Amino acid sequence: MTERERFEAWVRSRGGSVMKRNGEYIESMTRLWDECWQAARTVPDTHVLLPKEPSEAMIDAFNDAHHRADFREESYRAMIEAASQGSGE
C-alpha cells in the first residue's frame, strides 16, 4: 500500500471523501487533512529519523564512543551517524 493509499484509507475510515477534481480533493476537510499528513511526514533539517531498534552499527558506534571522556554526546552523535549511513540492518 502506498503512502497515498494509506492516507485515503485513513480519510475513509473517518467518513471523509477522497473524490478529486483536477487532481485535488474536492472536500475541504480532506484537503486540510492532506496538508497535515504531508507536514507530519516532513523531517526538519535539524532532525533525523532513527530506527525503533538500533542496528549493530549503531550499537558498535555507541560502544566505541562510550570509552571516551565525554561519552554521552559523542555516543549519541556516533549512533546517529551510523544510522544515517544506512547499514541495512
C-alpha positions in Angstrom: 0.0 0.0 0.0 1.4 3.4 -1.0 1.5 6.3 1.4 -1.3 8.0 -0.6 -3.4 4.8 -0.3 -2.8 4.7 3.4 -3.9 8.4 3.7 -7.0 7.8 1.7 -7.9 4.7 3.7 -7.5 6.8 6.9 -9.8 9.5 5.5 -12.4 6.9 4.5 -12.2 5.4 8.0 -13.3 8.8 9.4 -16.2 9.2 6.9 -14.3 11.6 4.7 -14.4 11.8 0.9 -11.4 11.2 -1.3 -13.0 12.3 -4.5 -10.8 14.6 -6.7 -11.3 17.2 -9.3 -8.4 18.3 -11.4 -6.1 16.2 -9.2 -7.2 17.9 -6.0 -9.5 16.7 -3.2 -13.0 18.2 -3.5 -13.8 18.2 0.2 -12.1 21.0 2.1 -11.6 18.9 5.2 -9.8 16.2 3.1 -7.5 18.9 1.7 -6.7 20.1 5.2 -6.0 16.6 6.4 -3.8 16.1 3.4 -1.8 19.2 4.2 -1.4 18.0 7.8 -0.5 14.5 6.7 2.3 15.9 4.4 3.6 18.2 7.1 3.8 15.3 9.6 5.9 13.4 7.2 8.4 16.2 6.8 11.6 16.0 8.8 13.3 19.3 9.6 17.0 19.6 8.6 17.8 19.7 12.3 16.3 16.2 12.9 16.8 12.7 11.6 14.6 9.6 11.7 16.1 6.6 13.5 15.0 3.0 13.6 13.0 1.8 16.5 15.7 -0.7 17.3 19.4 0.2 17.0 21.4 -1.6 14.3 24.6 -3.4 15.1 26.5 -0.5 13.5 24.7 1.9 15.9 25.5 -0.2 18.9 29.1 -0.5 17.9 29.3 3.3 17.4 27.9 3.8 20.9 30.3 1.3 22.5 33.3 2.9 20.7 32.3 6.4 21.8 31.4 5.2 25.3 35.1 4.6 26.1 35.9 8.3 25.6 35.7 11.0 28.3 32.6 12.9 27.2 30.8 9.7 26.1 27.1 10.8 26.3 27.2 13.4 23.5 29.8 11.5 21.4 27.8 8.3 21.8 24.6 9.9 20.7 26.2 11.6 17.6 28.1 8.4 16.7 24.8 6.3 16.8 23.0 8.9 14.6 26.0 8.9 12.1 25.9 5.1 12.0 22.1 5.1 11.4 22.3 7.8 8.7 24.9 5.7 6.8 22.1 3.0 6.2 23.8 -0.1 7.4 20.9 -2.1 6.0 20.0 -3.7 9.3 
